[in-house]
């Protein structure tokens, strides 16, 4: 996928000419790969209710959940072309296109959930969302995607040395691979659906994810030690097709932005409930939760990731400003 070409191609121009006029009542098409009860899906439904109220019934949103419109990379292309109006996208999908999003994938870039939220809901977050516009996407909001930590069948990870030689499943992301390797592990990119069996048969020695995913995938059955390194807090982005956006009046754009902003708190409320439920289930199962971890050695070990993936002056400045943002 090359959004730089897609965003400026002839197909986009022709779709612009054929688009529905902004003055007509409209149901926006929204895509999400998650199931119907997932917090991001429910949050966009909440956004639809708010948008319908703000617009006096002029606009609402229909959410096509569970990959009904395709995998994320496919739906991003459709969003650029205007076939999909609104999309919930994992940030790593955008890393090779919207350079500024790379900083959000850096390990330990956020000190806490409070720090992350202050950054993402402030001017830095808006700057990153606005950087998507040249590629056919209007950034509306960031959604929570949880706090990721390592889990293994029997090894507690309290220091980087504990990871030496461990085969750790990671997402197919250059940053994730570099992080695990700098911590001394052997990064093993693998499809998510293969992880349970790989943990069970010893093909890999561990993986990393958030509480809800650790629980819902049943990975906690075969990897019973969860070490709360909290190395990653990569958000998800809610975007709108720029082709759709440009046909809205300033007032209508304001309704969309307000409804999207209001949906953040609803998504977070639902996510926090899911996290609490997952934590309770895992603790009840008798798993070992390792929380006496000094993050400083981990942060020091992954500095080469920053040097490689955030050396550009624009990204380095974003990193500096994020790190200088207070937690409260």
C-alpha positions in Angstrom: 0.0 0.0 0.0 1.3 3.5 -0.9 -1.0 6.2 0.3 1.3 8.8 -1.2 0.2 7.7 -4.6 -3.4 6.8 -3.6 -4.1 10.2 -2.0 -3.2 12.1 -5.2 -4.4 9.6 -7.9 -6.9 10.1 -10.6 -9.3 7.7 -9.0 -9.5 9.9 -5.9 -10.3 12.9 -8.1 -13.0 11.1 -9.9 -14.6 9.9 -6.7 -14.5 13.4 -5.4 -16.6 14.5 -8.4 -19.1 11.7 -7.8 -19.5 12.1 -4.1 -22.8 12.8 -2.3 -23.4 16.5 -1.7 -22.9 17.6 1.9 -26.4 19.2 2.0 -28.1 15.7 1.8 -28.8 13.6 4.8 -26.2 10.9 5.0 -25.3 7.7 6.8 -21.5 7.5 6.9 -19.9 4.1 6.5 -17.4 3.2 9.2 -15.0 0.2 9.3 -13.5 -1.8 12.2 -11.9 -5.2 12.2 -12.9 -5.8 15.8 -16.1 -7.7 16.9 -19.4 -6.0 17.5 -19.0 -5.7 21.3 -15.5 -4.3 21.2 -15.0 -0.9 22.8 -13.9 0.9 19.6 -17.0 -0.4 17.7 -19.3 0.6 20.6 -17.6 4.0 20.8 -18.3 4.8 17.1 -21.9 3.8 17.6 -21.9 6.3 20.5 -20.4 8.8 18.1 -23.2 8.1 15.7 -25.8 8.9 18.3 -24.1 12.1 19.2 -23.6 13.1 15.6 -27.3 12.4 14.9 -28.3 14.6 17.8 -25.9 17.4 16.9 -26.9 17.4 13.3 -30.7 17.2 13.9 -30.9 13.9 12.2 -28.8 15.0 9.2 -26.0 12.5 9.7 -25.4 9.2 11.4 -22.9 6.3 11.2 -23.2 2.7 10.3 -20.4 0.6 11.7 -19.2 -2.4 9.6 -17.4 -4.4 12.3 -15.6 -7.7 12.3 -13.7 -7.2 9.0 -16.9 -6.9 6.9 -15.1 -4.4 4.7 -11.8 -6.1 4.7 -8.5 -6.2 6.6 -7.1 -2.9 7.9 -4.7 -2.2 5.1 -7.6 -2.7 2.6 -9.9 -0.5 4.5 -7.3 2.3 4.7 -7.1 2.4 0.9 -10.9 2.4 0.7 -11.0 5.3 3.1 -8.5 7.3 1.1 -10.7 6.7 -2.0 -13.9 7.8 -0.1 -15.6 4.4 -0.3 -15.3 4.2 3.5 -16.1 7.4 5.3 -14.7 6.7 8.8 -12.2 4.1 9.9 -10.6 2.9 13.2 -6.9 2.1 12.4 -4.1 0.6 14.3 -1.2 3.1 14.4 1.4 0.6 13.1 -0.5 0.4 9.8 0.2 4.1 9.3 3.9 4.1 10.4 5.4 3.8 7.0 3.1 6.5 5.6 2.5 9.2 8.2 6.0 9.6 9.6 4.9 11.4 12.7 3.0 8.3 13.9 6.2 6.4 14.4 6.9 8.2 17.7 3.7 6.6 19.2 5.1 3.2 18.5 8.4 3.8 20.4 8.8 1.7 23.5 8.5 3.5 26.8 7.6 6.8 25.0 4.8 7.2 27.6 5.6 7.1 31.3 2.0 6.2 32.3 -1.5 6.1 31.0 -2.1 9.6 32.4 1.0 10.9 30.6 -0.2 9.2 27.3 -3.7 10.7 27.6 -2.4 14.2 28.3 -0.1 14.0 25.2 -2.7 12.5 22.9 -5.6 14.8 23.9 -3.3 17.9 23.8 -1.6 19.9 21.0 1.0 17.1 20.3 -1.8 14.6 19.6 -3.6 17.1 17.4 -0.4 17.8 15.5 0.1 14.1 14.7 -3.6 13.7 13.7 -3.3 16.7 11.4 -0.2 15.2 9.7 -2.5 12.6 8.2 -4.3 15.1 5.9 -1.8 15.0 3.0 -2.4 11.3 2.7 -6.2 11.5 2.3 -7.1 11.0 6.0 -8.5 13.5 8.5 -7.5 12.5 12.0 -10.4 12.8 14.4 -9.3 11.2 17.6 -7.1 8.6 19.3 -8.6 5.6 21.0 -7.0 3.4 23.7 -5.4 0.2 22.6 -4.2 -0.8 26.1 -0.8 -1.2 27.8 1.3 -4.1 26.5 3.6 -6.3 28.7 5.4 -9.6 28.2 4.1 -13.0 29.2 5.8 -16.4 29.2 5.1 -20.0 30.3 7.4 -19.8 33.3 10.0 -17.0 33.2 9.5 -13.8 35.2 10.9 -10.8 33.4 12.2 -8.2 35.8 15.3 -7.1 34.0 16.5 -7.1 30.3 18.8 -9.9 31.2 15.8 -12.1 31.9 14.9 -11.9 28.2 18.3 -13.1 26.9 17.7 -15.6 24.2 13.9 -15.8 24.6 11.9 -16.2 21.4 9.3 -13.5 21.8 6.4 -13.1 19.4 5.9 -9.5 18.2 3.7 -7.7 15.7 5.1 -7.4 12.2 6.6 -4.0 13.1 10.2 -2.8 12.7 10.0 -1.0 16.0 8.7 -4.0 17.8 11.4 -6.3 16.4 14.2 -3.8 17.2 12.8 -3.4 20.8 12.9 -7.1 21.6 16.3 -7.5 20.1 17.8 -4.6 22.0 16.4 -6.2 25.2 18.3 -9.4 24.4 15.5 -11.5 23.1 14.9 -13.1 19.7 12.0 -11.2 18.0 9.6 -13.6 16.2 7.0 -11.9 14.1 4.0 -14.2 13.8 0.3 -13.9 13.0 -1.8 -13.4 16.1 -3.9 -16.5 15.6 -0.8 -18.7 15.7 0.5 -17.6 19.1 -1.5 -19.9 21.3 -0.3 -23.1 19.7 3.3 -21.7 19.4 3.3 -21.0 23.1 1.9 -24.4 23.9 4.4 -26.4 21.8 7.4 -24.2 22.6 8.0 -22.7 19.2 8.2 -19.4 21.0 9.0 -18.6 24.6 6.7 -15.7 25.1 4.6 -12.9 23.6 3.4 -9.4 24.6 0.0 -7.8 24.8 -2.5 -6.1 27.0 -4.7 -7.6 29.7 -7.9 -8.1 27.6 -6.0 -9.7 24.7 -4.0 -11.9 27.1 -7.3 -13.1 28.5 -9.6 -13.3 25.5 -7.1 -15.3 23.4 -6.6 -17.8 26.3 -2.9 -17.2 26.1 -2.9 -17.0 29.9 -3.5 -20.8 29.9 -0.2 -21.6 28.2 1.8 -18.5 29.4 1.1 -18.2 33.1 3.6 -15.5 34.0 2.7 -11.9 33.1 5.4 -9.4 33.7 4.1 -5.8 33.8 6.9 -4.1 31.8 4.3 -1.8 30.3 6.7 -1.1 27.4 4.1 0.0 24.9 1.0 2.1 24.9 0.4 2.5 21.2 -3.0 4.1 20.6 -5.5 3.5 17.7 -6.6 6.3 15.4 -10.1 7.3 14.3 -10.0 8.9 10.9 -12.3 10.2 8.2 -11.8 10.2 4.5 -10.6 13.6 3.4 -12.8 13.3 0.3 -15.8 13.0 2.6 -14.6 15.7 5.0 -14.0 18.2 2.2 -17.6 18.0 1.2 -18.9 19.0 4.6 -19.5 22.6 5.6 -17.5 24.0 8.5 -20.5 23.6 10.8 -20.9 19.9 9.8 -17.2 19.3 10.3 -17.6 20.8 13.8 -20.4 18.3 14.5 -18.2 15.4 13.4 -15.2 16.6 15.5 -17.4 17.1 18.5 -19.0 13.7 18.3 -15.6 12.0 17.8 -14.1 13.8 20.8 -17.1 12.9 23.0 -16.7 9.2 21.9 -13.2 9.0 23.4 -14.5 9.0 27.0 -17.1 6.3 26.1 -14.5 4.1 24.5 -12.2 4.6 27.5 -15.0 3.7 29.9 -15.7 0.5 28.1 -12.0 -0.3 27.7 -11.4 0.1 31.5 -14.3 -2.3 32.3 -12.8 -4.8 29.9 -9.3 -4.5 31.5 -10.7 -4.9 35.0 -12.6 -8.0 34.0 -9.6 -9.5 32.3 -7.3 -8.8 35.2 -9.8 -10.4 37.6 -10.1 -13.5 35.4 -6.4 -14.0 35.1 -5.7 -13.5 38.8 -8.5 -15.9 39.7 -6.8 -18.5 37.4 -3.8 -18.4 39.6 -1.4 -16.8 37.2 1.8 -15.1 38.4 1.7 -11.3 38.0 5.2 -9.7 38.2 4.9 -6.0 39.1 8.1 -5.3 41.0 9.9 -4.1 37.9 12.4 -1.2 37.6 11.8 0.1 34.1 15.0 2.2 34.0 17.3 -0.6 32.6 14.7 -1.4 30.0 14.4 2.2 28.9 18.2 2.5 28.7 18.4 -0.8 26.7 16.0 0.4 24.0 17.7 3.8 23.2 19.0 2.4 19.9 15.4 2.1 18.8 15.0 5.8 19.2 18.3 6.5 17.4 17.2 4.3 14.4 13.5 5.2 14.2 13.3 8.7 15.6 16.5 10.3 14.4 14.7 12.6 11.9 14.6 16.2 13.3 10.8 16.3 13.2 10.5 13.0 15.1 13.2 13.9 17.5 11.5 17.1 18.3 8.2 15.3 18.9 10.0 12.8 21.2 11.5 15.7 23.2 8.2 17.4 23.6 6.4 14.2 24.6 9.1 13.5 27.2 8.8 17.0 28.6 5.0 16.8 29.0 4.1 16.4 32.6 1.9 13.5 33.7 -0.7 15.7 35.4 
